[in-house]
């Protein structure tokens, strides 16, 4: 005795097949982009709330110190200082004179959309696809 597939069964099977194909395409697209973003023009943007701004390609080899005014009170009353290093397709804050050292202890970043932030100094270091995608600090 043959069993016929019902319309609902066919629609369910077609939906599952479509979801599997879409998932495969999504996975393939993301696995291709997991490599070196610098080939796609990724940019490291470093900026502070008081006006410092610098943009470098992710594949650059650079190290620079960002100076910021102090907060006027507490551990961060004096001028701020953060040393940013770009090397080998990664970015890190090597040194900071802030009190909590969260930015220094942060793992190096290497993918578009990742950020390192030093709140006491108002510093944001981020990797963006295009410089115009950078966060605007006010």
C-alpha positions as CSV (number, residue, x, y, z in Angstrom):
1,X,0.0,0.0,0.0
2,X,1.4,3.4,-1.1
3,X,1.2,6.4,1.2
4,X,0.7,9.8,-0.5
5,X,2.4,12.8,0.9
6,X,-0.1,15.4,2.1
7,X,0.2,19.1,1.1
8,X,1.3,20.1,4.6
9,X,4.1,17.5,4.5
10,X,5.3,18.8,1.2
11,X,5.3,22.4,2.4
12,X,7.2,21.4,5.6
13,X,9.8,19.5,3.6
14,X,10.2,22.5,1.2
15,X,10.5,24.9,4.1
16,X,13.2,22.8,5.8
17,X,15.1,22.5,2.5
18,X,14.9,26.2,2.0
19,X,16.1,26.9,5.5
20,X,19.0,24.5,5.0
21,X,20.1,26.1,1.8
22,X,19.8,29.6,3.3
23,X,21.9,28.5,6.3
24,X,24.5,27.0,4.1
25,X,24.8,30.2,2.1
26,X,25.1,32.3,5.3
27,X,27.8,30.0,6.7
28,X,29.8,30.1,3.5
29,X,29.6,33.9,3.2
30,X,30.7,34.3,6.9
31,X,33.5,31.7,6.7
32,X,35.0,33.5,3.6
33,X,35.0,36.8,5.5
34,X,36.6,35.4,8.7
35,X,40.1,35.7,7.3
36,X,42.2,38.9,6.8
37,X,39.8,41.9,6.8
38,X,42.7,44.1,5.8
39,X,42.4,42.8,2.2
40,X,38.8,44.3,2.3
41,X,40.1,47.7,3.5
42,X,39.4,47.4,7.2
43,X,40.3,50.6,9.1
44,X,41.4,51.2,12.7
45,X,39.9,54.4,14.0
46,X,41.1,55.9,17.3
47,X,39.4,58.9,18.7
48,X,38.7,60.7,22.0
49,X,35.9,62.8,23.3
50,X,38.1,65.8,23.3
51,X,38.9,65.7,19.6
52,X,41.8,63.4,18.9
53,X,41.2,61.4,15.7
54,X,43.4,59.0,13.7
55,X,42.6,56.4,11.1
56,X,45.0,53.6,10.0
57,X,44.6,50.5,7.8
58,X,44.4,47.3,9.8
59,X,47.4,45.9,8.0
60,X,49.5,48.9,9.2
61,X,52.4,48.5,11.6
62,X,52.0,51.5,13.9
63,X,52.3,52.5,17.6
64,X,51.3,55.8,19.0
65,X,50.4,57.5,22.3
66,X,47.1,59.4,22.7
67,X,47.1,62.2,25.3
68,X,43.9,63.3,26.9
69,X,43.1,65.9,29.5
70,X,42.5,64.7,33.1
71,X,39.1,64.4,34.7
72,X,40.1,66.8,37.5
73,X,39.4,64.4,40.3
74,X,40.3,61.0,41.7
75,X,42.8,58.6,40.2
76,X,42.5,60.1,36.7
77,X,42.9,63.7,37.7
78,X,46.1,64.1,35.7
79,X,46.5,64.0,31.9
80,X,45.5,60.6,30.3
81,X,47.9,58.6,28.2
82,X,47.1,55.5,26.2
83,X,49.6,53.7,23.8
84,X,47.8,52.0,20.9
85,X,49.6,49.4,18.8
86,X,48.6,48.0,15.4
87,X,50.6,45.0,14.3
88,X,50.0,41.8,12.4
89,X,46.3,42.6,11.7
90,X,45.5,43.1,15.4
91,X,45.0,46.2,17.6
92,X,45.7,46.6,21.3
93,X,46.1,49.3,24.0
94,X,49.6,48.5,25.3
95,X,49.7,51.0,28.1
96,X,47.4,53.4,29.9
97,X,47.7,55.5,33.0
98,X,44.1,55.1,33.9
99,X,43.1,53.6,37.2
100,X,41.2,50.5,36.1
101,X,43.4,49.2,33.2
102,X,40.4,47.6,31.4
103,X,41.6,48.8,28.0
104,X,45.1,47.3,28.6
105,X,43.7,44.0,29.8
106,X,41.3,43.7,26.8
107,X,42.2,41.1,24.3
108,X,43.6,42.5,21.0
109,X,40.9,43.1,18.4
110,X,41.1,42.0,14.8
111,X,37.6,41.9,13.3
112,X,35.3,44.6,11.9
113,X,32.9,45.8,14.6
114,X,35.2,45.1,17.6
115,X,36.1,48.0,20.0
116,X,38.4,48.7,22.9
117,X,37.2,51.6,25.1
118,X,39.0,53.5,27.9
119,X,36.1,55.3,29.7
120,X,38.3,57.3,32.1
121,X,40.1,58.9,29.1
122,X,37.2,58.9,26.7
123,X,39.2,56.8,24.2
124,X,37.6,54.5,21.6
125,X,39.6,52.2,19.3
126,X,37.5,50.4,16.8
127,X,37.8,48.4,13.5
128,X,35.4,49.5,10.8
129,X,34.9,48.5,7.2
130,X,35.0,52.1,6.0
131,X,36.2,55.2,7.9
132,X,32.8,56.7,7.6
133,X,31.4,53.8,9.7
134,X,33.3,55.0,12.8
135,X,31.4,55.9,15.9
136,X,30.9,59.6,16.3
137,X,32.0,60.9,19.7
138,X,30.4,64.1,20.9
